[in-house]
């Protein structure tokens, strides 16, 4: 990849996109945003590091890896946990590189659906953007639900250890709601605090992983063998096919590698957005890939009793592994480090989720859009969008009250929704060919092969994570991810056919003109 604007660029005769009246690298951040059709409204406070910090925090290896560790132990065991992380991390890097190149050309909070609109053929551009945006909203809300539900589960485990708190589905949902409310309040009233905490979160994760892995390496009297960590296969799913179990077991790693589109959604609040945004996407992926691999090795080598961890009264095997390997006091302290990281992660997810909702409603794409795109005059943040993100996440988590596998379904929804939205602009960019005008950060001659790998990978995982995860399939074990995805897709399609196709991203439609006038 390169940061210049000439190497590997389009030929002189390539048509210029309608939004790019000057090269994407020219002018200030505000001028480039104006070229893309938007006025600077959000406060541009973030540095490149802060932009990276948001995506790194949302990926959060201390959240994704550990909240789905129980799923990994049952669905493939140590071998799939270890090698699945390696393979999925590599494929995710391809997806992120392809996204980053497009982010550099179009640095706006609208992100993925705006990219789709600019890259699609003019006659179908609005439709591509509409469905990309709806998949992105679904994925963003689901990933917020998955993160904060995981934090609630680990907080319940800590309260169980420390205060004999009985962990029940109802109490877990109450903790989940309380955490969402905390993150909503922080994003409403503590905007500057949120920016500081996102920066702190990077070091919390790095030092936390180092501390936990160091303790699990040197403190226990015994460790598992290398053959256990790299080759032991466990199948507690009820399915007979080992290959099937390996494939659905990739969910643990793939769910962790979500949310890095946050760097794109925060570009309107980032200085030097055309390079800081794409760098934030790519750096968050490869640093998380390394940190997560080290963390998973640390936990898996330190397992003292596999069955004991699976049947832990805390409901969280990583908590039991810490207790068995380090003792009660040290185990509880390090569990607090994990919970702290998960809370940082959820806070950043609500931030990014709200920016996506703000941008999408700014173009009128959500019901009651005039409410969701309002910006607080005091903090210059989309407060209403913050609370829609939190409430939507709570609704997605409620099926846990009747479905014991609901958490895996929520994570599947997050992966499916986000990755479809991630790959649509990449597919359109491939179809566009040399007429795509690159930004200052691009992949040069590697753009096409990387894009092809990204599209194929997303097609595979979209099918995989809609499949049943446990056999036999009952109401208690049903993977409701396809139902949620089809419900949102059906609603979006109906609204598109009935109304939105006439006005969405149509600058000349009376509805759009009226909305723009009222906004001014």
Buried (B, 14 or more C-beta within 10 A) or exposed (E): BBBEBEEBBBEEEBEEBEBBEEBBBBEEBBEBBBBBBBEBBBBBEBBBBBBBBBBBBBBBBBBBBBBBBBBBBBBBBBBBBBBBBEBBBBBBBBBBBBBBBBBBBBBBBBBBBBBBBBBBEEEEBBBBBBBBBBBBBBBBBBBBBBBBBBBBBBBBBBBBBEEEBEBEEEBBBEBBBEBBBBBBEBBBBBBEEBBEBBBBBBEBBBEBBBEBBEBBBEEBEEBBEEEBBBEBEBBEBBBEEEEBBBBBBBBBBBBBBBBBBBBBBBBBBBBBBBBBBBBBBBBBBBBBBEBBBEBBBBBBBBBBEBEBBBEBEBBBBBBBBBBBBBEEEBBBEBBBBBBBBBBBBBBBBBBBBBBBBBBBBBBBBBEEBBEBBBBBEEBBBBBBBBBBBBBBBBEBBBBBEEBEBBBBBBBBBBBBBBBBBBBBBBBBBBEBEEBBBBBBBBBEEBBBEBBBBBBEBBBEBBEBBBBBBBEEEEEEBBBBBBBBBEEBBEEBBEBBEEEBEEBBBBEEBEBBEEBBEEEE
